[in-house]
Amino acid sequence: MRPGTSVFVDTGAWIALALQRDPLHERAANAWSSLNRNGTKFVTSIPIVLETFTFLDRNTRRDVALAWKDSLSSVPHLQTVECTTQDMSSAWQFFARKDFHKLSAVDATSFVIMKRTKTRYAFAFDHHFAQAGFRMV
């Protein structure tokens, strides 16, 4: 991957980074370090931020969720993208596909946002991103 490449950060990656007890934490931390050294431009979305905050709030403590949310402002080269009404409309197409078993609406909007922002790489642990044609990091 070239320096400065855009990478979409999914909920699973944010959670793994935030929680040392997460089984994917070490793998996520190593990938995050490598991506930062490479000058990666990070992209995430409002639905991802909301989903991650809700998970952390429900599964840890409110102060952990708030600290994670506050930490986003210090992430170098992070762009948080809005999910538009058009993105939502386009996302429903993924539910018509028989190969997407147990797809979440947030993932479907992520695919649309990634296409809109021309982001080809996903920092995710969810196989649906590869299934949708994106490259996993």
C-alpha positions as CSV (number, residue, x, y, z in Angstrom):
1,M,0.0,0.0,0.0
2,R,1.3,3.4,-1.0
3,P,2.0,6.1,1.7
4,G,-1.0,8.3,2.1
5,T,-3.5,5.7,0.9
6,S,-7.0,6.1,2.4
7,V,-8.2,3.3,4.7
8,F,-11.7,3.0,6.1
9,V,-11.8,2.1,9.8
10,D,-14.7,-0.1,10.8
11,T,-16.3,-0.6,14.2
12,G,-14.5,-3.9,14.9
13,A,-11.1,-2.2,14.4
14,W,-12.0,0.7,16.7
15,I,-13.2,-1.7,19.4
16,A,-10.1,-3.9,19.1
17,L,-7.9,-0.8,19.4
18,A,-9.8,0.6,22.4
19,L,-10.0,-2.6,24.5
20,Q,-6.8,-4.4,25.5
21,R,-8.9,-7.4,26.5
22,D,-10.3,-7.7,23.0
23,P,-8.9,-10.9,21.4
24,L,-7.9,-8.9,18.3
25,H,-6.3,-6.0,20.2
26,E,-2.7,-7.0,19.5
27,R,-3.3,-7.6,15.8
28,A,-5.2,-4.3,15.6
29,A,-2.5,-2.3,17.5
30,N,0.2,-3.7,15.2
31,A,-1.8,-2.8,12.1
32,W,-2.6,0.7,13.4
33,S,1.1,1.3,14.1
34,S,2.1,0.2,10.7
35,L,-0.6,2.3,9.0
36,N,0.4,5.4,10.9
37,R,4.0,4.9,10.0
38,N,2.9,4.7,6.4
39,G,1.1,8.0,6.5
40,T,-2.3,6.5,6.0
41,K,-5.3,8.8,5.6
42,F,-8.0,7.3,7.8
43,V,-11.7,7.5,6.9
44,T,-14.6,6.5,9.1
45,S,-18.3,7.4,9.2
46,I,-20.8,8.9,11.6
47,P,-22.7,5.5,11.7
48,I,-19.4,3.8,12.7
49,V,-18.7,6.3,15.4
50,L,-22.2,5.9,16.8
51,E,-22.0,2.1,16.7
52,T,-18.6,2.0,18.3
53,F,-19.6,4.5,21.0
54,T,-22.7,2.4,21.8
55,F,-20.8,-0.8,22.0
56,L,-18.2,0.7,24.3
57,D,-20.9,2.3,26.5
58,R,-22.9,-0.9,26.8
59,N,-19.9,-3.3,27.3
60,T,-17.5,-1.2,29.4
61,R,-18.3,2.1,31.1
62,R,-19.5,5.4,29.9
63,D,-16.2,7.1,30.6
64,V,-14.4,4.6,28.4
65,A,-16.8,5.3,25.6
66,L,-16.4,9.1,26.1
67,A,-12.6,8.8,26.2
68,W,-12.7,6.8,23.0
69,K,-14.9,9.5,21.3
70,D,-12.6,12.3,22.5
71,S,-9.5,10.4,21.3
72,L,-10.8,10.7,17.7
73,S,-9.8,14.3,17.6
74,S,-6.1,13.3,18.0
75,V,-6.1,10.7,15.3
76,P,-3.8,12.0,12.6
77,H,-5.4,12.3,9.1
78,L,-8.8,11.1,10.2
79,Q,-11.9,12.1,8.2
80,T,-15.3,11.3,9.6
81,V,-17.8,11.2,6.8
82,E,-21.5,11.8,7.0
83,C,-24.0,9.2,5.9
84,T,-26.4,11.0,3.5
85,T,-29.9,10.1,2.6
86,Q,-28.6,8.9,-0.8
87,D,-26.1,6.7,0.9
88,M,-28.9,5.1,2.9
89,S,-30.9,4.5,-0.2
90,S,-28.0,3.0,-2.0
91,A,-27.1,0.7,0.9
92,W,-30.3,-1.3,0.7
93,Q,-29.1,-2.9,-2.6
94,F,-26.7,-5.0,-0.5
95,F,-29.6,-6.7,1.3
96,A,-31.0,-8.0,-2.0
97,R,-27.8,-10.1,-2.4
98,K,-28.1,-13.6,-1.2
99,D,-24.4,-13.9,-0.4
100,F,-24.5,-11.3,2.4
101,H,-25.7,-13.4,5.3
102,K,-26.2,-11.3,8.5
103,L,-25.1,-8.1,7.0
104,S,-25.6,-5.0,9.2
105,A,-27.1,-1.8,7.9
106,V,-24.0,0.1,9.2
107,D,-21.8,-2.2,7.1
108,A,-24.0,-1.6,4.0
109,T,-23.7,2.2,4.5
110,S,-20.0,1.7,5.0
111,F,-19.7,0.1,1.6
112,V,-21.6,2.9,-0.1
113,I,-19.5,5.6,1.7
114,M,-16.3,3.8,0.8
115,K,-17.3,3.8,-2.9
116,R,-18.3,7.4,-2.7
117,T,-15.0,8.4,-1.1
118,K,-13.0,6.1,-3.4
119,T,-11.6,4.2,-0.4
120,R,-10.5,0.7,-1.5
121,Y,-9.0,-0.5,1.8
122,A,-10.8,-1.5,5.0
123,F,-9.3,-1.8,8.5
124,A,-11.9,-4.3,9.5
125,F,-12.2,-7.8,10.9
126,D,-15.6,-8.4,9.2
127,H,-15.5,-10.6,6.1
128,H,-18.3,-8.7,4.5
129,F,-15.8,-5.9,3.5
130,A,-13.8,-8.4,1.4
131,Q,-17.1,-9.9,0.1
132,A,-18.1,-6.4,-1.1
133,G,-14.8,-6.2,-3.0
134,F,-12.7,-4.1,-0.7
135,R,-9.1,-5.0,0.4
136,M,-8.6,-5.8,4.0
137,V,-5.5,-4.5,5.9
